[in-house]
Amino acid sequence: MPKKNWLDFDAAGWLFWVVVFLIALGPCLYGSWHLVYPEVSRLIPLSMGFVLAALSAGFLSWAVNAVLQRHGKKRRSSERKKTKKQRN
C-alpha cells in the first residue's frame, strides 16, 4: 500500500465550509449593510449577510469537492492502468 501524502484528501468537509463561511461573513455583512435602507431593522442586513455567506461557502465547497473528486477519479484510473500493465 503506497504511503499517504498529507495533500491527498478526498473531499473538503465541514471544516472547510466553516472557514470559508467565516472569511465570507465580513464582506457579505458589509455588502448587505450597504444594500438596505437605513430605516430598516438591523436584523435584516445581519440575516441577509449570514445567508449570503452560507450560500457562498456552500457553492465554493461544492466546487472544490467537484474538483477534488475529478482529480481522485483520474488518479485512481491511472493507478489501475499501471497495475494492469505490470500484470501483463
Secondary structure, DSSP 8 states (H G I E B T S, - for coil): -----TT--S---HHHHHHHHHHHHHHHHHHHHHHS-TTS-THHHHHHHHHHHHHHHHHHHHHHHHHHHHHHHHHHHHHHHHHHHHH-
